[in-house]
């Protein structure tokens, strides 16, 4: 079985990359695994371990979704956390408005369930992970850094395709491999 997810590749702007570097400096005493820039992406749906016989129907479902969608943009404009400021798990960049991206999810999700994937019961929060937190040494300092380092500039993300990725976990971090790309209708 392959461990799969559907996402949009993203390269952070120089401004957000600099903001990420400042985060690393401010939080260097904490135990955080920082996501390498070449691994950053905007996940539409994590699929997990996928049986081989589901891959063809999965690709058809993604293709169908892509053909029902025209390119659009999102404004990456905030720094957020999964967990709380006092028990954080993930640091991410996200969006105030993501209706068009959520529409993609709503087109795709019923097709995935028909294939056999479990429904996604979690909140839909589109984001680009920048750090996975193992331990925070000083929660007050951590919280102040997250507040202080909110992005000063936004980044426009052009969404014009979906990519099916395979993820292989290794002790030195994940390796992502593009299995297929699905351009949107023009």
N, C-alpha and C positions, 0 to 999 in steps of 0.2 A: 504494500500500500504506500501511496505517496502522500506526504503532508503538504496540503495545498492552501492557497489563499488567492483572492481576486483583489487587485489593487490598481492604483494609478501611480506610475513612477513620478517622483518629485525631486527636484534639486532646489534646496533652499537658496534664496537670494543672498548676496554678499552681506547685506544688512542683518538678516536672520542668522547667517553663519557666525557673524561677529557676536551677535546676541548669545548664541549657543556657547561660543568661546568664553564670554563673560560669565555665563552660568557655571561653566566648568571651573573657572578661577574662583568664583565665590563659594562654590560647593565642593572644593577639592578635599576637605576633611571628611566629607560624607562618603559612604560606600555606594557609588552609582556606576552602573555599566552604561557608558555613553554609546549611542547608536552611531555607527560610522556613516558619514554623509552619503556614501554610495549605496547604503542599505535603506535609506529613508524612502517612505512611500505612504500613500493615502489608501488605507485598506477599505474596500467596499464590503468584503465578507471573508472571514476566516472559515475555512472548510475543515481543516484537520485531516486526519488519515482518511484517504479516499480509495475505495476499492477500484481496481483497474477497469472493471466493466462499467463504472460510472463516468469515466473520463470523456468518452464520446458524447453521451447525453449532456454532460456538464458543459462541454465546449459548444454544443448546439444552443444551450440555454444562454450562455454568455453572448454568443453571436446574435441571438434573437434580441436580447436586451440592448446590445450595442446598435443594432439596426433600427431600433425604436427611438434612439436618442441622437440629438444633434449636439455638437460641441457647446460647452458653456464654460464660465469662469467662476471661481470661488475666491474670496478674499481671506487669506491667511492673516489673522490679526490679533491673536491672543495666545498667551502662555497659560496652560492649565495643568491640572493634576488628576490622576485617578487615585482613589483613596482620599484622604483628607490632608490638610496642611500639617496635621500632627501625626498621621500614619500614612504618608504618601507611598505610592507604589510605582507610578510612572509620571514622568514630566513630558508634556507634549505641546505642540503648536496646533491651534485649532481655529475654528470659524464661528462667527456670530450667526451667520446666515448660511444654511446649507440645504435648503429645500430641494434644489435640483439634484443634488447628490443623493438625498434621501429618496427621491423619486426613482432613481436607478435601483436602489436597494429594494424598493417596493415592487418594481417590475420583476426583478430577479428572484426574490425570496420564494414566491409560490412555485416557481419552476424548480428551484433547488429542493424544496420539500417533496415535490412529485418524484424527483430522482431518488430520494431516500435520505437526504441530509436532514438532521435534526433542525427544528426551527431555531432561529436566533432570538432568545428571550430577553437578552440584555438591552439596555438603552442604546440607541444608535447615536454615537458621538464620533463623527469623523475627526480624525486627528493624525498628526505625524509624530510618532514617538521620537524623543531625543535622548531620553535616559530612563533606565530601569533601576529603581532604588532598592538597595538591600538594607541600608541602615543610615539614619540621619543622626549625626552626633549632637547637634544643637538645633532643636526644633524652632526656637524663636529666630535664630539666624537664618535658617532655611526658609521660613515663612517670609521674612523680610526680603530675602534675595528674590524669591518668586514675585513678590509685589513690585520691587524696585526694577526688575528686569523684564517687565512687560514690553513687548516690541514697540518701538517708537514709529516704525514704518510698517505698512501692510505689504503683502506679496500677492500678486494675482497668480492663481494657479489655473492653467488652461487644462480643461478636462475634455479630451477628444478621443480617448481610447480606454479600454480595460485590458489588463494583462493578467493571465493565469500564471502564477508563480508556484514553484516547488520550493519548499523550505527544508533544508537539512540542518539539524542542530549538531554543533560540534563544541568541544570544550572551550575553544577560543572564539566562539560566536557563531551565529547562523550563516549559512550560505544560501542565497536565493538564486534560482535559475528560472529564466523566462521559458515557459512551455509554449505559450501562444499569445498573440496580440490580436485584439478585436477593435478595429477602428470604428468610430461612430459614423452614422449616416451624415452626408454632407448636404 
